[in-house]
């Protein structure tokens, strides 16, 4: 590993924070996980242990390997402790620009200029986060996808003043811990993944709104069609394989009929107003029992593990 990263600080103990800490420790790095209280750190460590237990049951790790991973993670409660000796710091706290700016302002003071300061934000601007620092060239976004232990994608997004070296080192770290880095040339709202995800969701909801198909049929069309193909060929590669002349012809008439909403759909607004928020409330587009949720999560984990195994070959 040429970027000389051995000591990582992960700020945040939630879903993403504990997952990034686990991945870094699994790769053999020393990890400090920052939480503001003993309760927060306890939750983070409990989540790491639970994740490792699930992976052990599925044969991914042995108990000895799990203990080795846990031994490389240490909880800390101050930014000073987190920054001390760190080669690379990644923040994964609440999606609040002022909060992140406050943290990066403090880290910029605490860390020597060569320490990279990354954020796991899913949509905030790296340039705005870096505006409060004196070394914006070392600020970058490394956007992990949920669940980070199972989804390979990490988007690397530079700000206006981020150096190429920062992008390259961040990408190298991501690849080293077993993820797939995707470098953006410059920032845009939503990055790559969320722009594609929300465009797809918008059209899926539009199809339901128009009464053309029920939610479960729309989902099946994706699972058994595009979902199978897109795991091997992305949309641009799929277009090349299908023939750009054919896609150009389809675009000439279908683009005019696609959803072009610039605000959240009435269907989505209605669900939120009725507190039908999905699995967290027991109903969204589907009705969810505890057993349904556990079954779907188990199925998702099994499929994602299959693809992780395939990626190794």
N, C-alpha and C positions, 0 to 999 in steps of 0.2 A: 504494500500500500504506500504510494508515493506522497500522499498528503500529510503524513505524520500525525494522524489523529488517533489518539489512544484513550483520551479522557473526554467523556461526553457529559454535558449537563442538560437534562430535560426539565423544562419548567411546566408543571401541570401534572396532575395525577389522575385525570379523568380517562375516558375511553381512548383518546388518541395519545395522551401523555404516557400512560402506563404501557400502551402497545409499543410506542417508539423506544421506551426504556428497555422493554423486553427484547426487542429486535437487536438493539445495540449490544446488550449484554450477551445475547446468544451468539453474536459475531465475535465475542472475545474482548469487547471494549469495557473499560471501567465507567460506570454510570452513576451520576448523582441525580436523584429525582427530587425536584423541589416542590414542596407543598407548604401552605401557610400555617398548617396546624398538624398536631399529632393525628387527629382524626382523618385529615386529608391524606396523610402519608399512609396510615393504616389501610384506608380504602384502596389506595393505589397498589400497595403490596398485596392486599387480598385479591385484587383483580388480576395481578400478575400471576399469583399462585393458582387462581381458578383457571386462567387461560392455559397455563402449563399443565394443570391436571387434565383438562379436556384433551390437549394434544398428546399427553402421555397415554390416556385411555385409547386414543386412536392410533397409537404406535409411532407417533412422530418423535417423541423423546423418551429416554429412559429416566428413571427417578434420579439417578446420579447426575445426569446431564441437567436436569431441572435444578437440583441443588447448586450445581456449579454456576448456572445462570443467575440464580437468586443471590449468590454470594458476591456477585460483581455489581450489585445495585445497592446504593446507600441513600437513605432519605436525608434531606436537609431542609431547614425551615427559613433560611435567609438567602437573599441573592448573593451576598458576599461569600457564603459557603459554596454556593453553586458555581460561582465564577472562579473561585480559587483553583488554579491548576487546570482549568478546562481548556481544551483545544478547539472545541466546537460546542455551541450552545443552541438548542432549539426550543422555542417557546410554543406552548400549546395550552394557553389559558383561554378565558372567555373571549368571544368575538366582539370586542369593544376597542375601537381605535385608540381612545385616550388611555385606556389601561395598557395596551400594548406599547404605545409611545412612551409611557412612564417607565415601563420595564426596560425598553431599549435605551432610553436616556441613561438610566442607572447602569446598565450593562456596558454601555459605551465608555462610561467613566471607570468602571471596575476592571475592564479587560484591556490587555495590550492590543494594538492595532491589527495584529495578524489573526486574532481569534475571530472566527466567523460567527455572526449572529443571525440565526435563521428563525423564521416564523412558520408555523403550520396553519396559518389562516387559510380559510377556504374561499376568501373573496376580497379581503381588504388589500389596499394598494401597498406594495413594497416601498414605493417612493414616499408615500405619506408616512409610513412607519419610520423610514430612514431619515425623514426631514429633521427629526429632533436630535440626531447624532452628529458627531464631528467626523465620523468615518463611515459615510454612507456607502462607500465602495465595498464594505464587508457585510452589508445587510442583504439578505435574500429570502425568498419564500421557498420552503420545501413542503409542499402540500401532500400529506399522506391521505389515503382514502380509507374509509371505515368498512370493515375492521382492518386496522393496519397490519395485524399478524397474518392476514389471509389475502389481502388485495395487494398485488405487486406494485401498482402504479404510485409514483411520487412525482408531482409536477414541480419543476425547478423554475421559478419565475424571478427574473432580475428586475430591479428598479431602474430608474433613469441613470443612476450613478453607480450601480453595482458593477464590479470589475468582472472580466472574463475569468480570471483566476478563481474568484469566489464561486462562480457558477460551476466551473470545472471541478473544484475540490468538493463542493457539495454533491455534485453528481457522482463523483468517485466514492464518497462516503455512502451514499444511498445504495449504489451497486454493491459495495463491500458488505453491507448488512443484509443483502439478499433481496433487495427491492429493484424495481425497474425505473430508472430515472428518465424523465421526459423533459428536455430542455426547451423552454420558450425563448424566442428571440427578443421579445419585449412583452411587457405586461399588458393585459386587457381585463376588463371586468369579467369575473367568473372563470378566468383562465380557459383551458381547453375542455376539461372534463365536465365542468358544470354547465358550460354553454351547450355542449352536446346533450347532456342529461336533461336540461330544462327544455331544450327544443323538442326532444322526444316526448317528454311529459306533456308539454303543451298540446302536441298533436294527438297524443293518446286520450287526453281529457276531452279534446274537441270531438273526437270520434264518438265518445260516450255521450257528450252533450247533444250531439246531432241525432242520437238514437240509432246510429248505424250499427253499434255492437255494444254488448255489456262489458263491464270492466274485466271479468275473468276471461272473456274471449279475446280482448285486446292483449292481455298479458300472455295468453297462450300463443298468440300470433308471434309475439316477440321471442318467447322462450323456445318455441319449436322451429322458428324461422331464423330471424336475424341473430338471435342469441347464440345459435350454434355456429353461424358463419362468422360473426364478428369476433369470435374468440380466436380466429385464425387470420382473418383479413378485415382490416378496418374499412371505413366507408370509402376512402379514396382508392385503396387497393381493390376493393370490391367493384368499384366503378371501372377501374382499368381492366379487371378480369371479365367484366360483363360487356365491355365495349363502350367507350365514351360517346360514340354516335347514338347508341341506344339510350343512354342516360340523358343525353342532350334532348333527344326527341321526347322522352317522358317528361322532362323538366318543362318543355315548352307549353304543355297543357296542364300538368299537375300542380306546378308552382302556384298558378292562379287560384287553385282551389284549396290550398293548404291554409291552416290556421295562421292568422297574422295578428293575433291579440298582442297589445303592448302593455296590458295590465293582467293581473291574475284572473283566471277564468271564473265565471259565475259559479260553476260547479265546485271549484276549490274554495272559493269564498264561503259558499253555503256550508260546506263540510266544517270549516273552521269555526264559523259562527255557531254551529250546532255542537261544538266541542267534539266532533268526530275526527280525531287527530291521528287515527291509525292504531297501531299496537299499544301505544302509550295510554289510550283511553278505552280500548276494547272495540273500537269501530272506526273505520275510515271508508275506503271503497269496499272493504270487506268487514265482516264481523269476526272478531278474534277472541277465542278463549285462550286460557293459559296453555292448554295442550296444543292448540293450533300454532301459537307463537313458538313453543319449544320445538314442535315438529318442523316448522318452516326454517327455523334457525339451524337445526340439525342438518336438514337437507342442504341448506346453503353452505354450511361448513364442509360437508362431505364433498360437494361439487368443487368448492374453492381449493380444498386440499388436493383433489385430483389434478387440478390445473397447476398447482404449485409443484406437485411431483413431476408433471409433464414438463414444466419449465426447466427442471434440473437436468433433463436428458439432452 
